[in-house]
Amino acid sequence: MSQTSSNITAIVGAQWGDEGKGKITDFFAGNSDYVVRFHGGNNAGHTVIVNGETYKLHLIPSGIVYGEPISVISNGVVIDPKALLEEIDYVKKKGISPKLLISDRAHVIMPYHVLLDGALSKHQGKLAAGSTGRGIAPVYADKMFRNGIRIVDLLEPDVLFEKLKKGYAFSKGIIEKALSQKVDISIEDIFVLYCGYGEKLRPYVKDTSVELFQALKKDKSILFEGAQGISLDVDHGIYPYTTSSNTAAGHISTGTGVSFRKIGRIIGVVKAYLSRVGESPLPSEVHGKTAKFLREKGLEYGTTTGRPRRVGWLDLVQVRQAVRVNGLTEIALTKIDILNGFDTIKICVAYNIDGNRVSEMPASLSSYRNAQPIYSLLDGWTELPDEIWNKGFDALPQSLKQYIKFIEKEVDCPIKIVSVGPQRHETIIR
Ligand code: IMP
């Protein structure tokens, strides 16, 4: 398959993650030769539903469900080899033979990273982000300390042992001496285990930057699948309540080794309301009956941890930042069916911070803690017409079209995709 004008598309989260990126990625994957994850790890959880069958993925790109495109886990991703091997088995059991490539440069989550994640969260207390407990912050920290272990190292036992001695001693020291917790796995056990994982992963390991470069020369198409969302970006998000990678599209280049000059289309996925798993202030959060309704109807429980998600009204301060930082060319608006039946829908357009109207995300934590939502009230709609996906945008209720136009104007970005249900076909392209 090839497209001539823009053969690279990127899909990124424009909120707190869980916007429905898995579904939108799956929707586009059919026209892609490669689907590529460029950051994060198995902290992500992407749900794809096709023909009534549900697929829950954490590391392998959602494009795997199509079978045809090649799935790539690139160098910016952090890999827990045990979790990856389990996921490979999971997709095989679903009848898919994975066409998978793993970057030789991707960093590896070690058991001591997972232990350190838990110990660190306890230590951080009120400033902890509420991590998924998958070892994400420690593995990225080790990468920056130049203390990490890469996938290629799992294939070279001598190098693995040399690096493991340093990495293990370092994390064990922090966990036991600074954080007073116990490391109950020996270096020898880790070495044997990880050599074994290396052998199992060996057939998938490649220089994926070179692979993608050559694919582009042959005019192949690539879809980049983001994880998490803009407010979890370690630079632009609500720090320290973020994840430890850059979730923004800018990271595609360094996270894959494909130049940013080549990226054509950047789609930001926005859920019609807001959800958040983990800690941080959340200005447009709702509680009580409305929260229960949104959580139950929207099935807002973490794909990775099962935690009930906090929910709220759509926050356009956040989406405005997502448009700017990612350079979004368009928005995919998801889960609008969850809002069916509301008389009035609230949208947060700015914050009131100490009496000042603020329309861009503040960096100051005390400002964000004090931010009060300023809402616009829009008319709701009742139900969507039957099989609306066959009828197109014009058949949407008038008030829903107004709602869409309102968002476009506020954030200065067109909404070109509207998702009206969880299944692949329940999608309207404008
Ligand atoms: P970590 O990425 O596990 O270190 O978690 C840091 C923060 O990011 C926590 O608040 C998590 O709940 C949040 N987080 C990480 N991955 C996801 C995701 O895929 N969806 C939603 N939130 C996430």
Residues whose N, C-alpha, C, O or C-beta is under 5 A from the ligand:
A	BS01	IMP	W16 G17 D18 N43 A44 G45 A129 G130 S131 T132 G133 R134 I136 A137 Q228 L232 Y241 T242 T243 S244 V277 G278 E279
